[in-house]
Amino acid sequence: MIRFWNKLSVKLFFAVAVSFIVSLAGISVLSNILVRFVLAEPIEEMNILLYNVLVIVIFSSAIILFIISLWLFIKKKIIFLNEISDGVQSIAGGNLSHVIEVKGRDELARLGENINQMSKELEARFLRERELEKNKNELITNISHDLRTPLTSIIGYLDLLENRGNLTEHQAAEYLAILRFKSQRLKHLLDELFTYNKLTSPDIQVKKYEVNLAGIIRQLAGEYIPILEDRSLKMEVDIPEEEVTAPVDVEQIIRVFENLLSNAVNYSLKPSVIQLSLKTSGHQAVFTLANRVNSMPVGGLDTLFERFYRGDQSRKEDGGTGLGLAIARRIAELHGGHLEADYEEGWLIFTLSLPITEEYV
């Protein structure tokens, strides 16, 4: 019943009916007044002209009364409709933050709500596109800077090798080794850029399968032991023997673990210890990696996940691309999880949370 009475058609029909009744009542009252107090002679004795004038006056008054009554009933709706029209015109003119004040619960009110929702979505899309444009410009700037360094080195060493008349065999071999290293670094940077661009695409699809996270982490930890020994690092592992399964894209989630481990290897104090742990908490699998560092990152912990951020600028040439942690966080988000960083008394702690039940798939 409430929905029925809130329909605009019902309200308009009700307004017309009441206005019609009011106009009939007005005809009756006006006719009695004219007959009793205004006219000096009976209606039967009137001439045709005066009678026609009387009928026209009565019915004209009825029509005017009907129009006035109907206007009073629908006045608020007409005003609201004008406000909606002005609001649409304002939104069309670029004022996407304009909000129409919704009045009532009928179709016009729902129209106002839908227009407000549309303007919010348009504003959000506009802001997102502007942010993407800003990020694209920053990305181009950073790419240009990061590609220029190895390219400049490669061109310089190629020039030296081209004029190799003054070079010894040992120097030539050394320059070739440097060229190989610079080329590999350039390829690695391009691969990281391609991966990041792919992950940030709105059309990306994640293929999830139930896998044992405990087994994956245990295998990766074993593979990193020789690397850690060469860097005077040790690893403490706390991983449950039982399976901890989660719906993930195996290739992408391995990329997350590798990026976190590589970051710890590159920026840990040496000698020191890297701690790995995996546990479950409710419907979440929680992976934690902690390593000793000199100090808290400059600019705060969130800067670690910014593109092209490097914790130690002096290690720029042999360090990472600055995209590893940004890629890791993006992959976590695509899996419905979270990747956060914390700092406690010299320990930099990364916590990765992933859903482990089908309801998160």
Buried (B, 14 or more C-beta within 10 A) or exposed (E): EEEEEBEBEEBBEEBBEBBBEBBEEBBEEBBEEBEEEEBEEEEEEBEEEEEEEBEEEBEEBBEEBBEBBBEEBBEEBEEBBEBBEEBBEBBEEEEBEBEBEBBBBBEBBBBBEEBBEEBEEEBEEEEEEEEEEEEEEEBEEBBEEBBEBBEEBBEBBEEBBEEEEEBEEEEEEEBEEBBEBBBEBBEBBBEBBEBBEEBBEEEEEBEBEEBEBBEBBBEBBEEBEEEBEEBEBEBEBEBEEEEBBBBBBEEBBBBBBBBBBBBBBBBBEEEBBBBBBBBBEEBBBBBBBBBBBEEBBEEEBEEBBBBBBBBEEEEEEEBBBBBBBBBBBBBBEBBBBBBBBEBEEEBBBBBBBBBBEEEBB
